[in-house]
């Protein structure tokens, strides 16, 4: 009887983790999509833009004479793919993190090392879902002109998927998988570690000062910091991943060869292209993601 109750309780906690992570991720993606579109274009077509603002202005107002008018909707190009993908992805990240953390450390306040390891495992698991999603998103985001016989290369996510699988088979959907695994395994460990460490510090300080500020402010700030730190650390790897996934076809070049080619052709600055936009995006997106996650966890619990 006790074992059954324990199993039911663990299942309920896991289900709440998955649901809260899903909702938090969806809200974060909507907030961050315009920033993400600009980031990918700067990473892949950086020579065309002098700054993130120039890229955004070009996307919205279509100043280039050879580019079809995109309007504000251009900033949300490729949104459908990550939005649909965010359901399993964020459910996996927060669900696996929560379940793994409880398995690693049953203490009421788990150690920060356990938080890091659980985050890394969650990042590794979700890489196999996020790689195909990111591939479609990158392919759609770099479409800023006429391609493939006078029209856009892809009409939408499903058209993109059909083209990739028809040309390269199911394996083609995992173009850029290894960079994604390397990026997410480490970055999600850092992500959850920074969030938890920052939140604990802020809450301890708030209690010590008998401050009347709401815990929501601590959650928002800790979430924003987690996003900024984790993205800054792995950003060069994300640049290489974006370039690999933005190519029209699979390449024989590996991750290291791609990085070397980028460095030889563009110098070290290529690995920071779009970093400012990413940091600008990371704070509000992850502040919202963690806040919605925590509030949903509280409401469902």
KEDOFI-814851 format. One record per residue (C-alpha): residue number from 1; residue in three letters; x, y, z. Coordinates in Angstrom, 1 decimal, always signed. Example, Ala and Ser with C-alpha at 12.3 -4.5 7.8 and 13.67 -1.06 7.14 Angstrom:
2
+------+------+--------+--------+--------+
| guvo | kevo |     c1 |     c2 |     c3 |
+------+------+--------+--------+--------+
|    1 |  ala |  +12.3 |   -4.5 |   +7.8 |
|    2 |  ser |  +13.7 |   -1.1 |   +7.1 |
+------+------+--------+--------+--------+
REM end
This chain:
301
+------+------+--------+--------+--------+
| guvo | kevo |     c1 |     c2 |     c3 |
+------+------+--------+--------+--------+
|    1 |  unk |   +0.0 |   +0.0 |   +0.0 |
|    2 |  unk |   +2.8 |   +2.4 |   +1.0 |
|    3 |  unk |   +4.7 |   +1.5 |   -2.2 |
|    4 |  unk |   +1.7 |   +2.3 |   -4.3 |
|    5 |  unk |   +1.2 |   +5.6 |   -2.7 |
|    6 |  unk |   +4.9 |   +6.5 |   -3.2 |
|    7 |  unk |   +4.7 |   +5.5 |   -6.8 |
|    8 |  unk |   +1.5 |   +7.6 |   -7.3 |
|    9 |  unk |   +3.1 |  +10.6 |   -5.6 |
|   10 |  unk |   +6.2 |  +10.3 |   -7.7 |
|   11 |  unk |   +4.1 |  +10.0 |  -10.9 |
|   12 |  unk |   +2.1 |  +13.1 |   -9.9 |
|   13 |  unk |   +5.2 |  +15.2 |   -9.2 |
|   14 |  unk |   +6.7 |  +14.1 |  -12.6 |
|   15 |  unk |   +3.4 |  +15.0 |  -14.4 |
|   16 |  unk |   +3.4 |  +18.4 |  -12.7 |
|   17 |  unk |   +7.0 |  +19.0 |  -13.8 |
|   18 |  unk |   +6.2 |  +18.1 |  -17.4 |
|   19 |  unk |   +3.1 |  +20.3 |  -17.5 |
|   20 |  unk |   +4.7 |  +23.3 |  -15.9 |
|   21 |  unk |   +7.8 |  +23.1 |  -18.1 |
|   22 |  unk |   +5.7 |  +22.9 |  -21.2 |
|   23 |  unk |   +3.7 |  +26.0 |  -20.3 |
|   24 |  unk |   +6.7 |  +28.0 |  -19.2 |
|   25 |  unk |   +8.6 |  +27.1 |  -22.4 |
|   26 |  unk |   +5.7 |  +28.1 |  -24.7 |
|   27 |  unk |   +5.4 |  +31.5 |  -23.1 |
|   28 |  unk |   +9.2 |  +32.0 |  -23.3 |
|   29 |  unk |   +9.4 |  +31.0 |  -27.0 |
|   30 |  unk |   +6.6 |  +33.5 |  -27.9 |
|   31 |  unk |   +8.5 |  +36.3 |  -26.1 |
|   32 |  unk |  +11.9 |  +35.4 |  -27.6 |
|   33 |  unk |  +11.1 |  +34.5 |  -31.3 |
|   34 |  unk |  +11.8 |  +38.0 |  -32.8 |
|   35 |  unk |  +15.2 |  +38.0 |  -31.0 |
|   36 |  unk |  +15.9 |  +34.5 |  -32.2 |
|   37 |  unk |  +15.2 |  +35.4 |  -35.9 |
|   38 |  unk |  +17.6 |  +38.3 |  -35.7 |
|   39 |  unk |  +20.2 |  +36.1 |  -34.0 |
|   40 |  unk |  +20.1 |  +33.4 |  -36.7 |
|   41 |  unk |  +20.3 |  +35.9 |  -39.5 |
|   42 |  unk |  +23.3 |  +37.7 |  -37.9 |
|   43 |  unk |  +25.0 |  +34.3 |  -37.5 |
|   44 |  unk |  +24.4 |  +33.1 |  -41.0 |
|   45 |  unk |  +24.2 |  +36.3 |  -43.1 |
|   46 |  unk |  +26.2 |  +38.6 |  -40.9 |
|   47 |  unk |  +28.0 |  +40.3 |  -43.8 |
|   48 |  unk |  +24.7 |  +41.8 |  -44.9 |
|   49 |  unk |  +24.0 |  +43.5 |  -41.6 |
|   50 |  unk |  +26.0 |  +46.1 |  -39.6 |
|   51 |  unk |  +24.2 |  +45.6 |  -36.3 |
|   52 |  unk |  +21.3 |  +43.7 |  -34.7 |
|   53 |  unk |  +19.2 |  +46.9 |  -35.2 |
|   54 |  unk |  +20.1 |  +47.0 |  -38.9 |
|   55 |  unk |  +19.1 |  +43.3 |  -39.1 |
|   56 |  unk |  +15.8 |  +44.0 |  -37.3 |
|   57 |  unk |  +15.0 |  +47.0 |  -39.5 |
|   58 |  unk |  +15.9 |  +45.1 |  -42.6 |
|   59 |  unk |  +13.6 |  +42.3 |  -41.6 |
|   60 |  unk |  +10.7 |  +44.5 |  -40.7 |
|   61 |  unk |  +10.9 |  +47.1 |  -43.5 |
|   62 |  unk |  +12.6 |  +45.1 |  -46.2 |
|   63 |  unk |  +15.1 |  +47.7 |  -47.3 |
|   64 |  unk |  +17.1 |  +45.3 |  -49.6 |
|   65 |  unk |  +15.7 |  +45.6 |  -53.1 |
|   66 |  unk |  +16.0 |  +41.9 |  -53.8 |
|   67 |  unk |  +14.1 |  +40.8 |  -50.7 |
|   68 |  unk |  +10.3 |  +40.3 |  -50.7 |
|   69 |  unk |   +8.5 |  +42.5 |  -48.2 |
|   70 |  unk |   +8.2 |  +40.7 |  -44.9 |
|   71 |  unk |   +6.8 |  +43.2 |  -42.5 |
|   72 |  unk |   +6.6 |  +42.6 |  -38.7 |
|   73 |  unk |   +5.6 |  +39.0 |  -39.4 |
|   74 |  unk |   +9.1 |  +38.4 |  -40.6 |
|   75 |  unk |  +10.3 |  +38.6 |  -37.0 |
|   76 |  unk |   +8.1 |  +35.6 |  -36.2 |
|   77 |  unk |   +9.2 |  +33.5 |  -39.1 |
|   78 |  unk |   +9.7 |  +29.9 |  -38.1 |
|   79 |  unk |   +7.6 |  +30.3 |  -34.9 |
|   80 |  unk |   +5.4 |  +27.4 |  -35.6 |
|   81 |  unk |   +8.2 |  +24.8 |  -35.5 |
|   82 |  unk |   +9.7 |  +25.8 |  -32.1 |
|   83 |  unk |   +6.2 |  +26.5 |  -30.7 |
|   84 |  unk |   +5.0 |  +23.0 |  -31.6 |
|   85 |  unk |   +8.3 |  +21.5 |  -30.6 |
|   86 |  unk |   +8.3 |  +23.4 |  -27.3 |
|   87 |  unk |   +5.6 |  +21.1 |  -26.0 |
|   88 |  unk |   +7.8 |  +17.9 |  -25.9 |
|   89 |  unk |  +11.1 |  +19.8 |  -25.5 |
|   90 |  unk |  +10.3 |  +21.8 |  -22.4 |
|   91 |  unk |   +8.2 |  +19.0 |  -20.9 |
|   92 |  unk |  +11.3 |  +16.8 |  -21.3 |
|   93 |  unk |  +13.8 |  +19.4 |  -19.9 |
|   94 |  unk |  +11.8 |  +20.2 |  -16.8 |
|   95 |  unk |  +10.3 |  +16.7 |  -16.4 |
|   96 |  unk |  +13.6 |  +14.9 |  -16.7 |
|   97 |  unk |  +15.4 |  +17.5 |  -14.6 |
|   98 |  unk |  +12.8 |  +17.2 |  -11.8 |
|   99 |  unk |  +12.7 |  +13.4 |  -11.8 |
|  100 |  unk |  +16.5 |  +13.0 |  -12.1 |
|  101 |  unk |  +17.1 |  +15.5 |   -9.3 |
|  102 |  unk |  +14.8 |  +13.6 |   -6.9 |
|  103 |  unk |  +16.6 |  +10.4 |   -7.8 |
|  104 |  unk |  +20.1 |  +11.9 |   -7.2 |
|  105 |  unk |  +19.2 |  +13.9 |   -4.1 |
|  106 |  unk |  +16.2 |  +13.3 |   -1.9 |
|  107 |  unk |  +17.0 |  +16.2 |   +0.4 |
|  108 |  unk |  +14.4 |  +19.0 |   +0.8 |
|  109 |  unk |  +17.0 |  +21.4 |   -0.6 |
|  110 |  unk |  +19.2 |  +19.4 |   -3.1 |
|  111 |  unk |  +22.9 |  +20.2 |   -3.5 |
|  112 |  unk |  +23.9 |  +22.5 |   -6.3 |
|  113 |  unk |  +26.0 |  +19.8 |   -7.8 |
|  114 |  unk |  +23.0 |  +17.5 |   -8.1 |
|  115 |  unk |  +21.1 |  +20.4 |   -9.7 |
|  116 |  unk |  +23.9 |  +20.7 |  -12.3 |
|  117 |  unk |  +24.0 |  +16.9 |  -13.1 |
|  118 |  unk |  +20.2 |  +16.7 |  -13.4 |
|  119 |  unk |  +20.2 |  +19.7 |  -15.8 |
|  120 |  unk |  +23.0 |  +18.1 |  -17.9 |
|  121 |  unk |  +21.1 |  +14.8 |  -18.2 |
|  122 |  unk |  +17.9 |  +16.8 |  -19.1 |
|  123 |  unk |  +19.8 |  +18.7 |  -21.8 |
|  124 |  unk |  +21.3 |  +15.5 |  -23.3 |
|  125 |  unk |  +17.9 |  +13.8 |  -23.5 |
|  126 |  unk |  +16.1 |  +16.7 |  -25.1 |
|  127 |  unk |  +18.9 |  +17.2 |  -27.7 |
|  128 |  unk |  +17.4 |  +14.4 |  -29.8 |
|  129 |  unk |  +14.1 |  +16.3 |  -30.0 |
|  130 |  unk |  +15.4 |  +19.8 |  -30.3 |
|  131 |  unk |  +17.9 |  +19.1 |  -33.1 |
|  132 |  unk |  +15.3 |  +18.4 |  -35.8 |
|  133 |  unk |  +13.2 |  +21.3 |  -34.6 |
|  134 |  unk |  +16.1 |  +23.7 |  -34.7 |
|  135 |  unk |  +17.0 |  +22.4 |  -38.2 |
|  136 |  unk |  +13.6 |  +23.4 |  -39.5 |
|  137 |  unk |  +13.6 |  +26.7 |  -37.7 |
|  138 |  unk |  +17.0 |  +27.7 |  -39.0 |
|  139 |  unk |  +16.1 |  +26.7 |  -42.6 |
|  140 |  unk |  +13.0 |  +28.9 |  -42.4 |
|  141 |  unk |  +14.7 |  +31.8 |  -40.7 |
|  142 |  unk |  +17.4 |  +32.3 |  -43.2 |
|  143 |  unk |  +14.9 |  +32.6 |  -46.0 |
|  144 |  unk |  +14.9 |  +36.4 |  -46.7 |
|  145 |  unk |  +14.7 |  +36.3 |  -50.5 |
|  146 |  unk |  +13.6 |  +34.3 |  -53.5 |
|  147 |  unk |  +15.1 |  +30.8 |  -53.8 |
|  148 |  unk |  +14.4 |  +27.6 |  -55.6 |
|  149 |  unk |  +13.1 |  +28.8 |  -59.0 |
|  150 |  unk |  +11.9 |  +32.3 |  -58.2 |
|  151 |  unk |  +10.0 |  +31.5 |  -55.0 |
|  152 |  unk |  +10.8 |  +30.8 |  -51.4 |
|  153 |  unk |  +12.6 |  +27.5 |  -50.8 |
|  154 |  unk |  +10.0 |  +26.4 |  -48.3 |
|  155 |  unk |   +6.3 |  +27.3 |  -47.9 |
|  156 |  unk |   +6.4 |  +26.3 |  -44.2 |
|  157 |  unk |   +7.6 |  +23.8 |  -41.6 |
|  158 |  unk |   +5.9 |  +20.8 |  -43.2 |
|  159 |  unk |   +7.2 |  +21.7 |  -46.7 |
|  160 |  unk |  +10.7 |  +22.0 |  -45.2 |
|  161 |  unk |  +10.4 |  +18.6 |  -43.5 |
|  162 |  unk |   +9.2 |  +17.0 |  -46.7 |
|  163 |  unk |  +12.0 |  +18.5 |  -48.8 |
|  164 |  unk |  +14.7 |  +17.4 |  -46.3 |
|  165 |  unk |  +13.4 |  +13.8 |  -45.9 |
|  166 |  unk |  +12.9 |  +13.4 |  -49.6 |
|  167 |  unk |  +16.4 |  +14.6 |  -50.4 |
|  168 |  unk |  +18.4 |  +13.1 |  -47.5 |
|  169 |  unk |  +16.0 |  +10.6 |  -45.8 |
|  170 |  unk |  +15.1 |  +10.6 |  -42.1 |
|  171 |  unk |  +18.7 |  +11.0 |  -41.2 |
|  172 |  unk |  +18.7 |  +14.4 |  -42.8 |
|  173 |  unk |  +16.5 |  +15.7 |  -40.0 |
|  174 |  unk |  +19.4 |  +15.2 |  -37.6 |
|  175 |  unk |  +21.8 |  +17.5 |  -39.3 |
|  176 |  unk |  +23.6 |  +19.3 |  -36.5 |
|  177 |  unk |  +22.8 |  +16.7 |  -33.9 |
|  178 |  unk |  +26.3 |  +16.5 |  -32.3 |
|  179 |  unk |  +26.7 |  +20.2 |  -31.9 |
|  180 |  unk |  +23.2 |  +20.3 |  -30.3 |
|  181 |  unk |  +24.2 |  +17.5 |  -27.9 |
|  182 |  unk |  +27.4 |  +19.2 |  -26.9 |
|  183 |  unk |  +25.7 |  +22.5 |  -26.5 |
|  184 |  unk |  +22.7 |  +21.4 |  -24.5 |
|  185 |  unk |  +24.3 |  +18.8 |  -22.2 |
|  186 |  unk |  +26.6 |  +21.4 |  -20.7 |
|  187 |  unk |  +24.4 |  +24.5 |  -21.0 |
|  188 |  unk |  +21.4 |  +23.0 |  -19.3 |
|  189 |  unk |  +23.6 |  +22.0 |  -16.3 |
|  190 |  unk |  +24.8 |  +25.6 |  -16.1 |
|  191 |  unk |  +21.3 |  +26.9 |  -16.7 |
|  192 |  unk |  +19.6 |  +25.1 |  -13.7 |
|  193 |  unk |  +22.7 |  +25.6 |  -11.5 |
|  194 |  unk |  +22.8 |  +29.4 |  -12.0 |
|  195 |  unk |  +19.0 |  +29.7 |  -11.5 |
|  196 |  unk |  +19.0 |  +27.7 |   -8.3 |
|  197 |  unk |  +22.1 |  +29.3 |   -6.9 |
|  198 |  unk |  +20.9 |  +32.8 |   -7.7 |
|  199 |  unk |  +17.4 |  +32.2 |   -6.4 |
|  200 |  unk |  +18.7 |  +30.8 |   -3.1 |
|  201 |  unk |  +21.1 |  +33.8 |   -2.6 |
|  202 |  unk |  +18.3 |  +36.3 |   -3.3 |
|  203 |  unk |  +15.8 |  +34.6 |   -1.1 |
|  204 |  unk |  +18.3 |  +34.3 |   +1.8 |
|  205 |  unk |  +19.2 |  +38.0 |   +1.4 |
|  206 |  unk |  +15.5 |  +38.9 |   +1.3 |
|  207 |  unk |  +14.8 |  +37.0 |   +4.5 |
|  208 |  unk |  +17.9 |  +38.4 |   +6.3 |
|  209 |  unk |  +16.8 |  +41.9 |   +5.5 |
|  210 |  unk |  +13.1 |  +41.2 |   +6.3 |
|  211 |  unk |  +12.3 |  +42.6 |   +2.9 |
|  212 |  unk |   +8.7 |  +42.9 |   +1.7 |
|  213 |  unk |   +9.5 |  +42.3 |   -1.9 |
|  214 |  unk |   +7.7 |  +39.4 |   -3.6 |
|  215 |  unk |   +9.4 |  +36.1 |   -4.4 |
|  216 |  unk |   +8.3 |  +36.7 |   -8.0 |
|  217 |  unk |  +11.0 |  +39.3 |   -8.4 |
|  218 |  unk |  +13.6 |  +36.8 |   -7.3 |
|  219 |  unk |  +12.4 |  +34.1 |   -9.7 |
|  220 |  unk |  +12.3 |  +36.5 |  -12.6 |
|  221 |  unk |  +15.8 |  +37.8 |  -11.9 |
|  222 |  unk |  +17.3 |  +34.3 |  -11.3 |
|  223 |  unk |  +15.7 |  +33.0 |  -14.5 |
|  224 |  unk |  +17.0 |  +35.9 |  -16.5 |
|  225 |  unk |  +20.5 |  +35.4 |  -15.1 |
|  226 |  unk |  +20.4 |  +31.7 |  -15.8 |
|  227 |  unk |  +19.6 |  +32.3 |  -19.5 |
|  228 |  unk |  +22.2 |  +35.0 |  -19.9 |
|  229 |  unk |  +25.1 |  +33.0 |  -18.3 |
|  230 |  unk |  +24.2 |  +29.6 |  -20.0 |
|  231 |  unk |  +23.9 |  +31.2 |  -23.5 |
|  232 |  unk |  +27.1 |  +33.3 |  -23.1 |
|  233 |  unk |  +29.2 |  +30.3 |  -22.2 |
|  234 |  unk |  +28.2 |  +28.1 |  -25.1 |
|  235 |  unk |  +27.5 |  +30.8 |  -27.7 |
|  236 |  unk |  +30.5 |  +30.0 |  -30.1 |
|  237 |  unk |  +29.2 |  +26.4 |  -30.3 |
|  238 |  unk |  +25.7 |  +27.7 |  -31.1 |
|  239 |  unk |  +27.1 |  +29.8 |  -34.0 |
|  240 |  unk |  +28.7 |  +26.7 |  -35.5 |
|  241 |  unk |  +25.5 |  +24.7 |  -35.0 |
|  242 |  unk |  +23.4 |  +27.4 |  -36.7 |
|  243 |  unk |  +25.7 |  +27.5 |  -39.7 |
|  244 |  unk |  +25.5 |  +23.7 |  -40.0 |
|  245 |  unk |  +21.8 |  +23.7 |  -39.8 |
|  246 |  unk |  +21.2 |  +26.6 |  -42.1 |
|  247 |  unk |  +23.0 |  +25.0 |  -45.0 |
|  248 |  unk |  +20.7 |  +23.7 |  -47.8 |
|  249 |  unk |  +22.2 |  +20.2 |  -47.6 |
|  250 |  unk |  +24.2 |  +18.0 |  -45.3 |
|  251 |  unk |  +28.0 |  +18.6 |  -45.3 |
|  252 |  unk |  +30.9 |  +16.3 |  -45.0 |
|  253 |  unk |  +32.6 |  +18.7 |  -42.7 |
|  254 |  unk |  +32.6 |  +17.9 |  -39.1 |
|  255 |  unk |  +32.0 |  +20.3 |  -36.2 |
|  256 |  unk |  +35.7 |  +21.1 |  -35.7 |
|  257 |  unk |  +36.3 |  +21.5 |  -39.5 |
|  258 |  unk |  +33.3 |  +23.9 |  -39.7 |
|  259 |  unk |  +34.6 |  +25.9 |  -36.8 |
|  260 |  unk |  +38.1 |  +26.1 |  -38.4 |
|  261 |  unk |  +36.6 |  +27.2 |  -41.7 |
|  262 |  unk |  +34.5 |  +29.9 |  -40.1 |
|  263 |  unk |  +37.6 |  +31.2 |  -38.2 |
|  264 |  unk |  +39.8 |  +31.1 |  -41.3 |
|  265 |  unk |  +37.2 |  +33.0 |  -43.4 |
|  266 |  unk |  +35.8 |  +35.5 |  -40.9 |
|  267 |  unk |  +38.2 |  +35.6 |  -37.9 |
|  268 |  unk |  +37.3 |  +35.0 |  -34.2 |
|  269 |  unk |  +34.5 |  +37.7 |  -34.2 |
|  270 |  unk |  +32.3 |  +35.3 |  -36.2 |
|  271 |  unk |  +31.8 |  +33.3 |  -33.0 |
|  272 |  unk |  +30.2 |  +36.3 |  -31.3 |
|  273 |  unk |  +27.9 |  +37.4 |  -34.1 |
|  274 |  unk |  +24.5 |  +37.9 |  -32.7 |
|  275 |  unk |  +25.6 |  +37.5 |  -29.1 |
|  276 |  unk |  +24.2 |  +40.9 |  -28.1 |
|  277 |  unk |  +20.8 |  +40.0 |  -29.5 |
|  278 |  unk |  +21.0 |  +36.6 |  -27.8 |
|  279 |  unk |  +21.8 |  +38.1 |  -24.4 |
|  280 |  unk |  +19.0 |  +40.7 |  -24.9 |
|  281 |  unk |  +16.6 |  +37.8 |  -25.7 |
|  282 |  unk |  +17.9 |  +35.4 |  -23.0 |
|  283 |  unk |  +17.0 |  +37.5 |  -20.0 |
|  284 |  unk |  +13.2 |  +38.1 |  -20.6 |
|  285 |  unk |  +12.7 |  +34.7 |  -22.2 |
|  286 |  unk |  +14.1 |  +32.7 |  -19.3 |
|  287 |  unk |  +12.7 |  +35.1 |  -16.7 |
|  288 |  unk |   +9.3 |  +34.4 |  -18.1 |
|  289 |  unk |  +10.0 |  +30.6 |  -18.6 |
|  290 |  unk |  +11.1 |  +30.0 |  -15.0 |
|  291 |  unk |   +8.4 |  +32.3 |  -13.5 |
|  292 |  unk |   +5.6 |  +30.6 |  -15.4 |
|  293 |  unk |   +7.1 |  +27.2 |  -14.5 |
|  294 |  unk |   +7.3 |  +28.0 |  -10.8 |
|  295 |  unk |   +3.9 |  +29.5 |  -10.6 |
|  296 |  unk |   +2.4 |  +26.6 |  -12.5 |
|  297 |  unk |   +4.1 |  +24.1 |  -10.2 |
|  298 |  unk |   +2.7 |  +25.9 |   -7.2 |
|  299 |  unk |   -0.8 |  +26.1 |   -8.6 |
|  300 |  unk |   -0.9 |  +22.4 |   -9.6 |
|  301 |  unk |   +0.7 |  +21.2 |   -6.4 |
+------+------+--------+--------+--------+
REM end
